[in-house]
Amino acid sequence: MNALFTVIRHELRRLTRDRATPVLALLFAAICLYAAWNGQRWADQRAEALRQIEIDLQESREDSRARLATAAAAQPGRTFSQGSISAGVWYQPTLPLLPLAPLAIGQADGYPFDVRFHPVSPRTLFAPREASLTNPAALAAGSFDLAFVIVYLLPVFLLALTYDLWTGERERGTARLLLAQPISPMVLFFGKAIALGATVLLGLAALVMIPLLGFAGSNGPGGPALAALGVTILLYGAFWIAVALTVNVFVRHAAGAALACGAIWLGVTALLPAVLASAVDLLHPAPSSAAYANRLRDIELERQEARRQTPPTRSTADREDRAAALRRTLARVEEDMAAYAPVRDAFRDREQARRDFAHDLRFASPATAVQDTLERLAGTDATRAVAFQDQAWRFAHALRTHAGTSLAEQSADNLSRLYASVPVFRFEEPPATTVRQAVAANAAALLSFLIALGSVIANGLQRPRFLEDDGP
């Protein structure tokens, strides 16, 4: 144990005296500061957009109430119902932000964060004329945020400080002196790794967390989310330190180690995720958004033509009954939405199968697993966005049901109370256990990669070739 502490102290002293260390630390700090600012700016803009939606909705409903009050004053004795009020205003459900939203903002722009609809209009939510022809994957290219820094740039800085951990000793001729000491190669090697983890990795992790918390202010994330973020960063960083150690076991020169580390970084962060994405496209191709939108438009045209050919027969008394007219309108909208449902469900099922398959493949790539964790902690993941869309659909159906069953007439004096009782959409967050299980599964995947690399390093240290020295 004393030998291990001696190695750690020696390595810490060497790192602090290295002139490249403070330069790299300052550069990484500047990058993290900009990424955190950019993410917080996006979150502030999104929060302002959500506030403006609430203001616009409130103003719209106040204008509607004022118009009805004027009409009621001109027609003494006119009555209203809660159902007609609920069915006569616009709704715009929104997806709220989580405190860690600035952490990962790339995928969030690929999914809608609000949807505007009217209960008595069949062109609501993701209806035919509003169906987007844009592939969400094209919008999810990503912005520069802390998730990008953690997944792509953190490994670069770690490898820059660790790529010559042992090959440098060989080329300086000090490896022979170190191996001549009464210390096993395994203790020597892992002592260096512990020193790096205690300084470089913890320091870089702190440089990521401090700007994130600084810009968040009093609205910062809770302890569990921060703990999960910190553990993820440390496990991912430890994986890249293990990569550098593995290269140093099998490569004998610093230049070769640098090339090997660069090639592994490129393969793990870019090529492997691209291969997995290609596998998803091959085995579960994305459904065509254009075909989906065109099929919905065909159904809309078919229903319009059917209504023109068979106009409804209504008596004079029936036309004067506002409640009956509203019920007919709501029933027609429900029939239209039921006609769209099979096409929509088939499209959503194919999308969900694709997401599930991609979700299972994430364990094959450390970078993909970390990205998934960061997006879940930030609340910008696909699971949360899809849950919002499903809840918006259910809310629209519940509104039509509520409007059709709340048609008891009330006097115009109750207009303010009726508008105050208009149903409000409240997003229900996915179960916390689901997020915790996904984060824990990603951490377990990273840990398994670490164990595998650790066994490779331990076996490599037993080779006689490792004890050979290239020094003078």
C-alpha positions as CSV (number, residue, x, y, z in Angstrom):
1,M,0.0,0.0,0.0
2,N,2.9,2.4,0.8
3,A,4.3,1.7,-2.6
4,L,1.0,2.6,-4.2
5,F,0.8,5.9,-2.3
6,T,4.4,6.7,-3.4
7,V,3.5,6.2,-7.0
8,I,0.4,8.3,-6.7
9,R,2.4,11.2,-5.0
10,H,5.1,11.0,-7.7
11,E,2.5,11.1,-10.5
12,L,0.6,14.0,-8.9
13,R,3.9,16.0,-8.6
14,R,4.7,15.3,-12.2
15,L,1.2,16.4,-13.4
16,T,1.3,19.7,-11.5
17,R,4.7,20.5,-12.9
18,D,3.7,19.8,-16.5
19,R,3.2,23.1,-18.3
20,A,0.6,21.6,-20.7
21,T,-1.8,20.8,-17.8
22,P,-2.9,24.3,-16.9
23,V,-3.1,25.3,-20.6
24,L,-5.4,22.4,-21.4
25,A,-7.4,23.1,-18.2
26,L,-8.0,26.7,-19.1
27,L,-9.0,25.8,-22.7
28,F,-11.4,23.1,-21.4
29,A,-12.9,25.6,-18.9
30,A,-13.5,28.2,-21.6
31,I,-15.2,25.6,-23.8
32,C,-17.4,24.4,-20.8
33,L,-18.3,28.0,-20.0
34,Y,-19.4,28.7,-23.6
35,A,-21.3,25.4,-23.8
36,A,-23.1,26.1,-20.5
37,W,-24.0,29.7,-21.6
38,N,-25.3,28.5,-25.0
39,G,-27.4,25.8,-23.3
40,Q,-28.8,28.3,-20.8
41,R,-29.6,30.8,-23.5
42,W,-31.5,28.2,-25.4
43,A,-33.4,27.2,-22.2
44,D,-34.2,30.9,-21.5
45,Q,-35.5,31.3,-25.0
46,R,-37.7,28.2,-24.7
47,A,-39.0,29.3,-21.3
48,E,-39.8,32.7,-22.7
49,A,-41.7,31.0,-25.6
50,L,-43.7,29.0,-23.1
51,R,-44.5,32.1,-21.1
52,Q,-45.7,33.9,-24.2
53,I,-47.9,31.0,-25.1
54,E,-49.6,31.2,-21.7
55,I,-50.0,35.0,-22.1
56,D,-51.5,34.6,-25.6
57,L,-53.9,32.0,-24.5
58,Q,-55.1,34.1,-21.6
59,E,-55.5,37.2,-23.8
60,S,-57.5,35.1,-26.3
61,R,-59.8,33.8,-23.7
62,E,-60.3,37.2,-22.2
63,D,-61.2,38.6,-25.6
64,S,-63.7,35.7,-26.2
65,R,-65.3,36.3,-22.8
66,A,-65.6,40.0,-23.5
67,R,-67.3,39.3,-26.9
68,L,-69.8,36.9,-25.3
69,A,-70.5,39.4,-22.5
70,T,-71.3,42.1,-25.1
71,A,-73.5,39.7,-27.0
72,A,-75.3,38.7,-23.8
73,A,-75.9,42.3,-22.9
74,A,-77.5,42.8,-26.4
75,Q,-79.7,39.7,-25.9
76,P,-81.2,39.8,-22.4
77,G,-81.9,36.3,-21.1
78,R,-79.2,34.6,-23.2
79,T,-77.6,31.6,-21.5
80,F,-74.4,29.6,-21.8
81,S,-73.0,26.2,-20.9
82,Q,-69.7,25.1,-19.6
83,G,-69.5,22.7,-22.5
84,S,-70.0,25.4,-25.1
85,I,-67.4,27.6,-23.4
86,S,-64.8,24.7,-23.2
87,A,-65.4,23.8,-26.9
88,G,-65.3,27.5,-28.1
89,V,-61.7,28.4,-27.1
90,W,-58.2,27.4,-28.3
91,Y,-55.9,25.2,-26.4
92,Q,-52.1,25.0,-26.6
93,P,-50.6,22.3,-24.4
94,T,-46.9,22.8,-23.8
95,L,-44.0,20.6,-22.7
96,P,-42.3,22.1,-19.6
97,L,-38.5,22.3,-19.2
98,L,-36.6,20.4,-16.6
99,P,-33.9,22.2,-14.5
100,L,-31.1,20.3,-16.4
101,A,-32.5,21.2,-19.8
102,P,-29.4,23.3,-20.7
103,L,-27.3,20.2,-20.4
104,A,-28.4,18.5,-23.7
105,I,-30.4,20.6,-26.1
106,G,-29.6,18.9,-29.5
107,Q,-32.6,16.5,-29.8
108,A,-35.1,18.8,-28.2
109,D,-35.5,20.9,-31.4
110,G,-36.5,17.7,-33.3
111,Y,-39.8,17.3,-31.3
112,P,-42.7,19.7,-30.8
113,F,-42.8,21.4,-27.4
114,D,-46.3,22.7,-28.0
115,V,-49.4,22.0,-30.1
116,R,-52.3,24.4,-30.8
117,F,-55.8,22.9,-31.5
118,H,-59.5,23.6,-31.2
119,P,-61.9,21.0,-29.8
120,V,-64.4,21.3,-32.6
121,S,-61.9,21.3,-35.5
122,P,-60.8,18.0,-37.0
123,R,-57.5,19.6,-38.1
124,T,-56.0,19.5,-34.6
125,L,-52.7,18.3,-33.2
126,F,-51.0,16.2,-35.9
127,A,-53.9,16.3,-38.3
128,P,-53.5,16.2,-42.1
129,R,-52.8,19.8,-43.0
130,E,-50.5,20.2,-40.0
131,A,-48.6,17.0,-40.6
132,S,-44.9,17.8,-41.0
133,L,-42.9,16.6,-44.0
134,T,-39.6,17.3,-42.2
135,N,-37.7,14.4,-40.9
136,P,-37.1,15.0,-37.1
137,A,-33.7,13.3,-37.4
138,A,-32.6,16.2,-39.6
139,L,-33.5,18.7,-37.0
140,A,-31.7,16.7,-34.2
141,A,-28.2,17.4,-35.6
142,G,-27.6,19.2,-32.3
143,S,-26.3,22.5,-30.9
144,F,-23.1,23.1,-29.0
145,D,-24.0,22.2,-25.4
146,L,-22.4,20.5,-22.4
147,A,-23.5,17.1,-23.7
148,F,-21.4,17.6,-26.8
149,V,-18.4,18.6,-24.6
150,I,-18.8,15.5,-22.3
151,V,-19.3,13.0,-25.1
152,Y,-16.8,14.3,-27.7
153,L,-14.3,16.7,-26.1
154,L,-13.8,15.3,-22.6
155,P,-12.2,12.2,-24.1
156,V,-9.9,14.4,-26.2
157,F,-8.5,16.2,-23.2
158,L,-8.2,13.1,-21.1
159,L,-6.3,11.3,-23.9
160,A,-4.1,14.3,-24.5
161,L,-2.9,14.0,-20.9
162,T,-2.6,10.2,-20.7
163,Y,-1.7,8.9,-24.1
164,D,2.1,8.7,-23.1
165,L,1.5,7.5,-19.6
166,W,4.0,4.7,-20.0
167,T,5.4,5.1,-23.5
168,G,6.8,8.5,-22.4
169,E,8.6,6.7,-19.5
170,R,10.1,4.3,-22.1
171,E,11.3,7.0,-24.4
172,R,12.7,9.1,-21.6
173,G,14.6,6.0,-20.3
174,T,13.0,6.1,-16.9
175,A,10.9,3.0,-17.3
176,R,13.9,0.8,-16.5
177,L,14.5,2.7,-13.3
178,L,10.9,2.4,-12.2
179,L,10.7,-1.3,-12.9
180,A,13.9,-1.8,-11.0
181,Q,12.1,-0.7,-7.8
182,P,10.5,-3.2,-5.5
183,I,7.1,-2.4,-7.0
184,S,5.0,-4.7,-9.2
185,P,4.2,-3.4,-12.7
186,M,0.5,-3.7,-11.8
187,V,0.8,-1.4,-8.8
188,L,3.0,1.0,-10.8
189,F,0.5,1.1,-13.6
190,F,-2.7,1.4,-11.6
191,G,-1.1,3.9,-9.3
192,K,-0.6,6.2,-12.3
193,A,-4.2,5.7,-13.3
194,I,-5.5,6.5,-9.8
195,A,-3.4,9.7,-9.8
196,L,-4.9,10.7,-13.1
197,G,-8.4,10.0,-11.9
198,A,-7.9,12.0,-8.8
199,T,-6.6,15.1,-10.6
200,V,-7.4,15.3,-14.3
201,L,-10.7,13.5,-14.3
202,L,-12.1,15.1,-11.2
203,G,-10.8,18.5,-12.3
204,L,-12.4,18.2,-15.7
205,A,-15.7,17.0,-14.2
206,A,-15.7,20.0,-11.9
207,L,-15.2,22.3,-14.9
208,V,-18.3,20.8,-16.4
209,M,-20.5,21.0,-13.3
210,I,-19.5,24.5,-12.1
211,P,-20.7,26.5,-15.2
212,L,-23.9,24.4,-15.4
213,L,-24.8,25.2,-11.8
214,G,-23.6,28.8,-12.1
215,F,-25.9,29.7,-15.0
216,A,-28.8,27.7,-13.4
217,G,-28.8,29.8,-10.3
218,S,-31.6,29.2,-7.8
219,N,-33.5,27.0,-10.4
220,G,-30.8,24.4,-10.4
221,P,-31.3,20.7,-10.5
222,G,-31.8,18.5,-7.5
223,G,-29.3,16.3,-5.8
224,P,-30.2,13.0,-7.4
225,A,-29.9,14.4,-10.9
226,L,-26.6,16.0,-10.1
227,A,-25.3,12.8,-8.5
228,A,-26.4,10.8,-11.6
229,L,-24.6,13.4,-13.9
230,G,-21.5,13.3,-11.8
231,V,-21.3,9.5,-11.7
232,T,-21.9,9.4,-15.5
233,I,-19.0,11.8,-16.2
234,L,-16.7,9.9,-13.9
235,L,-17.5,6.5,-15.4
236,Y,-17.1,7.8,-18.9
237,G,-13.9,9.6,-18.1
238,A,-12.6,6.4,-16.4
239,F,-13.4,4.5,-19.5
240,W,-11.1,6.8,-21.6
241,I,-8.3,6.6,-19.0
242,A,-8.6,2.9,-19.3
243,V,-8.4,3.2,-23.1
244,A,-5.1,5.2,-22.7
245,L,-3.8,2.6,-20.2
246,T,-4.6,-0.3,-22.6
247,V,-2.8,1.5,-25.5
248,N,0.2,2.1,-23.3
249,V,0.4,-1.6,-22.4
250,F,0.6,-2.8,-26.0
251,V,2.2,0.2,-27.8
252,R,5.8,1.0,-27.2
253,H,6.3,4.5,-28.6
254,A,4.5,7.8,-27.8
255,A,3.8,8.6,-31.4
256,G,2.1,5.3,-32.0
257,A,0.2,5.6,-28.7
258,A,-1.1,9.0,-29.8
259,L,-2.2,7.7,-33.2
260,A,-3.9,4.7,-31.5
261,C,-5.7,6.8,-29.0
262,G,-6.9,9.1,-31.8
263,A,-8.1,6.2,-33.8
264,I,-10.0,4.7,-30.9
265,W,-11.6,8.1,-30.1
266,L,-12.8,8.5,-33.6
267,G,-14.1,4.9,-33.7
268,V,-15.9,5.1,-30.4
269,T,-17.5,8.6,-30.7
270,A,-18.2,8.7,-34.4
271,L,-17.8,5.5,-36.3
272,L,-19.5,3.1,-33.9
273,P,-22.6,5.2,-33.3
274,A,-22.8,5.7,-37.1
275,V,-22.6,1.9,-37.6
276,L,-25.4,1.4,-35.0
277,A,-27.5,4.0,-36.6
278,S,-27.1,2.2,-40.0
279,A,-28.1,-1.0,-38.4
280,V,-31.3,0.6,-37.1
281,D,-32.0,2.1,-40.6
282,L,-31.4,-1.3,-42.1
283,L,-33.4,-3.5,-39.7
284,H,-36.1,-0.9,-38.7
285,P,-36.3,1.7,-41.4
286,A,-38.0,4.9,-40.5
287,P,-41.6,5.2,-41.7
288,S,-42.2,7.8,-44.4
289,S,-43.5,11.1,-43.0
290,A,-44.6,12.1,-46.5
291,A,-46.6,8.9,-47.0
292,Y,-48.2,9.4,-43.6
293,A,-49.2,13.0,-44.3
294,N,-50.6,12.1,-47.7
295,R,-52.6,9.2,-46.3
296,L,-54.1,11.5,-43.7
297,R,-55.0,14.0,-46.4
298,D,-56.7,11.3,-48.5
299,I,-58.8,10.3,-45.5
300,E,-59.8,13.9,-45.0
301,L,-60.8,14.3,-48.6
302,E,-62.8,11.1,-48.5
303,R,-64.7,12.2,-45.4
304,Q,-65.4,15.6,-46.9
305,E,-66.7,14.0,-50.1
306,A,-68.9,11.6,-48.1
307,R,-70.4,14.6,-46.1
308,R,-71.2,16.5,-49.3
309,Q,-73.0,13.5,-50.8
310,T,-75.1,12.8,-47.7
311,P,-76.0,16.2,-46.2
312,P,-77.5,15.9,-42.7
313,T,-81.3,16.5,-42.3
314,R,-82.1,18.9,-39.5
315,S,-85.4,20.3,-38.4
316,T,-85.9,24.0,-37.5
317,A,-86.1,23.2,-33.8
318,D,-83.0,21.1,-34.1
319,R,-81.1,24.0,-35.7
320,E,-82.1,26.3,-32.9
321,D,-80.9,23.9,-30.2
322,R,-77.3,25.0,-29.6
323,A,-76.6,22.0,-27.4
324,A,-77.7,19.5,-30.1
325,A,-75.6,21.3,-32.7
326,L,-72.6,21.2,-30.5
327,R,-73.1,17.5,-29.8
328,R,-73.3,16.8,-33.6
329,T,-70.1,18.8,-34.2
330,L,-68.2,17.0,-31.5
331,A,-69.5,13.6,-32.7
332,R,-68.3,14.5,-36.3
333,V,-64.9,15.4,-35.0
334,E,-64.6,12.2,-33.0
335,E,-65.6,10.2,-36.1
336,D,-62.9,12.0,-38.1
337,M,-60.2,11.4,-35.5
338,A,-61.3,7.7,-35.3
339,A,-60.8,7.5,-39.1
340,Y,-57.3,8.9,-38.8
341,A,-56.5,6.7,-35.8
342,P,-55.5,3.5,-37.7
343,V,-53.1,5.3,-39.9
344,R,-51.7,7.3,-37.0
345,D,-51.3,4.2,-34.8
346,A,-49.6,2.2,-37.5
347,F,-47.1,5.1,-38.0
348,R,-46.5,5.5,-34.3
349,D,-46.0,1.8,-33.8
350,R,-43.3,1.7,-36.5
351,E,-41.6,4.7,-34.9
352,Q,-41.8,3.1,-31.5
353,A,-40.4,-0.2,-32.7
354,R,-37.5,1.7,-34.3
355,R,-36.9,3.7,-31.1
356,D,-37.0,0.5,-28.9
357,F,-34.5,-1.2,-31.2
358,A,-32.1,1.8,-31.2
359,H,-32.6,2.0,-27.4
360,D,-31.4,-1.6,-27.0
361,L,-28.3,-1.0,-29.3
362,R,-27.1,1.9,-27.2
363,F,-25.3,-0.5,-24.9
364,A,-22.9,-1.4,-27.7
365,S,-21.4,2.1,-27.7
366,P,-20.2,4.0,-24.6
367,A,-20.8,7.4,-26.3
368,T,-24.4,6.5,-27.2
369,A,-25.1,5.3,-23.7
370,V,-23.7,8.5,-22.2
371,Q,-25.7,10.6,-24.6
372,D,-28.9,8.8,-23.7
373,T,-28.2,9.4,-20.0
374,L,-27.6,13.1,-20.5
375,E,-30.7,13.6,-22.6
376,R,-32.8,11.7,-20.0
377,L,-31.5,13.9,-17.2
378,A,-32.1,17.0,-19.2
379,G,-35.6,15.9,-20.2
380,T,-34.9,16.3,-23.9
381,D,-35.1,12.6,-24.7
382,A,-37.5,11.0,-27.2
383,T,-39.4,9.1,-24.5
384,R,-40.5,12.4,-22.8
385,A,-41.4,14.0,-26.1
386,V,-43.5,11.1,-27.2
387,A,-45.2,11.0,-23.8
388,F,-46.2,14.7,-24.3
389,Q,-47.7,13.9,-27.7
390,D,-49.7,11.0,-26.4
391,Q,-51.0,13.1,-23.4
392,A,-52.0,15.9,-25.8
393,W,-54.0,13.5,-27.9
394,R,-55.7,12.1,-24.7
395,F,-56.4,15.7,-23.5
396,A,-58.1,16.6,-26.8
397,H,-60.3,13.6,-26.6
398,A,-61.1,14.3,-22.9
399,L,-62.0,17.9,-23.9
400,R,-64.5,16.8,-26.4
401,T,-66.1,14.3,-24.0
402,H,-66.2,17.0,-21.3
403,A,-67.8,19.5,-23.7
404,G,-70.5,17.1,-24.8
405,T,-71.5,16.2,-21.2
406,S,-71.4,19.8,-19.7
407,L,-74.3,21.5,-21.6
408,A,-76.4,22.6,-18.8
409,E,-77.4,26.2,-19.5
410,Q,-76.4,29.0,-17.1
411,S,-77.0,32.7,-17.0
412,A,-74.6,35.2,-18.6
413,D,-73.7,36.4,-15.1
414,N,-71.6,33.3,-14.7
415,L,-69.4,33.9,-17.7
416,S,-66.3,34.6,-15.7
417,R,-66.7,31.5,-13.6
418,L,-67.3,29.4,-16.7
419,Y,-64.1,30.6,-18.3
420,A,-62.2,30.0,-15.1
421,S,-63.4,26.3,-15.1
422,V,-62.0,25.7,-18.6
423,P,-59.9,22.4,-18.4
424,V,-56.1,23.0,-18.3
425,F,-53.5,20.6,-19.7
426,R,-50.9,19.5,-17.2
427,F,-48.0,17.3,-18.4
428,E,-47.4,14.2,-16.3
429,E,-43.8,13.4,-16.2
430,P,-42.8,9.8,-17.0
431,P,-42.3,7.6,-13.9
432,A,-39.1,8.4,-12.1
433,T,-38.3,4.7,-11.9
434,T,-38.2,4.6,-15.7
435,V,-35.6,7.3,-15.8
436,R,-33.6,5.8,-13.0
437,Q,-33.6,2.4,-14.6
438,A,-32.4,3.7,-17.9
439,V,-29.6,5.8,-16.2
440,A,-28.6,2.8,-14.1
441,A,-28.5,0.5,-17.2
442,N,-26.3,3.0,-19.0
443,A,-24.0,3.2,-16.0
444,A,-23.8,-0.6,-15.8
445,A,-22.8,-0.7,-19.5
446,L,-20.0,1.8,-18.9
447,L,-18.9,-0.3,-15.9
448,S,-18.8,-3.4,-18.0
449,F,-16.6,-1.7,-20.5
450,L,-14.3,-0.6,-17.7
451,I,-14.1,-4.1,-16.3
452,A,-13.3,-5.6,-19.7
453,L,-10.5,-3.0,-20.3
454,G,-9.2,-3.7,-16.8
455,S,-8.9,-7.4,-17.5
456,V,-7.1,-6.6,-20.8
457,I,-4.7,-4.3,-18.9
458,A,-4.0,-6.9,-16.2
459,N,-3.3,-9.6,-18.7
460,G,-1.1,-7.3,-20.7
461,L,1.0,-6.4,-17.7
462,Q,1.9,-10.1,-17.2
463,R,3.6,-10.2,-20.6
464,P,7.4,-10.4,-20.5
465,R,7.5,-7.8,-23.4
466,F,6.0,-5.2,-21.1
467,L,9.1,-5.4,-18.8
468,E,11.4,-4.8,-21.7
469,D,12.6,-1.2,-22.0
470,D,13.4,0.8,-25.1
471,G,15.5,3.4,-23.2
472,P,19.3,3.8,-23.6
